Amino acid sequence: MGIISWIILGLIAGFIGSKIVNKTGQGMIMDIVLGIVGAIVGGLIFSAFGSAGVTGLNIWSLIVAVIGSIVVLWAYHQISGKRTL
């Protein structure tokens, strides 16, 4: 997957994850970063359970990345002390 694909997937996943976790985005750059980290975390989680992780720019990868970004955002809010709801 190219860097542009990672940025696009990260932006979308981070934005969706931010909306699910705390109803507001973290800002474009933070959404991209958390989305890319979330895609990596989601890939690791899914791989640990024997499923495919991020495979490209497709719906499955988006689902994996969103789940990973939700985990990353939840952990981020727990560490930073911000409320999630």
SULPE-V793353 format. One record per residue. N is the residue number from 1. RES is the residue in one letter. PHI is phi in whole degrees, -180 to 180 (999 if undefined). PSI is psi in whole degrees, -180 to 180 (NA if undefined). OMEGA is omega in radians with two decimals (none if undefined). Layout:
N,RES,PHI,PSI,OMEGA ; N,RES,PHI,PSI,OMEGA
This chain:
1,M,999,133,-3.13 ; 2,G,-78,166,-3.10 ; 3,I,-62,-37,3.12 ; 4,I,-64,-41,3.10 ; 5,S,-63,-41,3.11 ; 6,W,-63,-41,-3.14 ; 7,I,-66,-44,3.13 ; 8,I,-63,-49,3.12 ; 9,L,-62,-41,3.13 ; 10,G,-64,-42,3.12 ; 11,L,-62,-49,-3.12 ; 12,I,-65,-48,-3.12 ; 13,A,-65,-42,3.12 ; 14,G,-65,-40,3.12 ; 15,F,-65,-48,3.14 ; 16,I,-64,-44,3.11 ; 17,G,-61,-41,3.10 ; 18,S,-64,-40,3.13 ; 19,K,-67,-36,3.13 ; 20,I,-72,-44,-3.04 ; 21,V,-76,-48,-3.04 ; 22,N,-134,14,3.04 ; 23,K,67,-5,3.07 ; 24,T,-134,151,3.09 ; 25,G,-74,163,3.11 ; 26,Q,-93,-1,-3.00 ; 27,G,108,152,-3.01 ; 28,M,-59,-48,-3.10 ; 29,I,-65,-46,-3.14 ; 30,M,-66,-37,3.07 ; 31,D,-62,-43,3.13 ; 32,I,-63,-48,-3.11 ; 33,V,-62,-49,-3.13 ; 34,L,-67,-33,3.09 ; 35,G,-67,-42,3.11 ; 36,I,-67,-45,3.07 ; 37,V,-61,-40,3.10 ; 38,G,-62,-38,3.10 ; 39,A,-63,-41,3.11 ; 40,I,-66,-47,3.13 ; 41,V,-63,-44,3.11 ; 42,G,-61,-42,3.09 ; 43,G,-62,-41,3.11 ; 44,L,-66,-42,3.14 ; 45,I,-63,-49,-3.11 ; 46,F,-66,-38,3.11 ; 47,S,-65,-36,3.12 ; 48,A,-64,-29,3.11 ; 49,F,-94,8,3.05 ; 50,G,85,13,3.14 ; 51,S,-106,166,3.12 ; 52,A,-73,141,3.09 ; 53,G,-89,-138,3.12 ; 54,V,-75,122,-3.05 ; 55,T,-113,-6,-3.11 ; 56,G,156,-161,3.13 ; 57,L,-96,83,-3.12 ; 58,N,-147,178,-3.07 ; 59,I,-63,-43,-3.14 ; 60,W,-58,-46,3.13 ; 61,S,-64,-37,3.10 ; 62,L,-64,-43,3.11 ; 63,I,-62,-46,3.12 ; 64,V,-60,-45,-3.12 ; 65,A,-66,-39,3.12 ; 66,V,-65,-45,3.10 ; 67,I,-61,-43,3.09 ; 68,G,-64,-39,-3.14 ; 69,S,-70,-31,3.06 ; 70,I,-64,-43,3.11 ; 71,V,-63,-45,-3.13 ; 72,V,-65,-44,3.13 ; 73,L,-64,-40,3.12 ; 74,W,-62,-46,3.12 ; 75,A,-64,-41,3.11 ; 76,Y,-59,-45,3.13 ; 77,H,-70,-33,3.10 ; 78,Q,-68,-40,-3.12 ; 79,I,-74,-42,-3.08 ; 80,S,-81,-13,3.10 ; 81,G,83,9,3.12 ; 82,K,-82,147,3.10 ; 83,R,-74,145,3.12 ; 84,T,-93,-23,3.14 ; 85,L,-127,NA,none
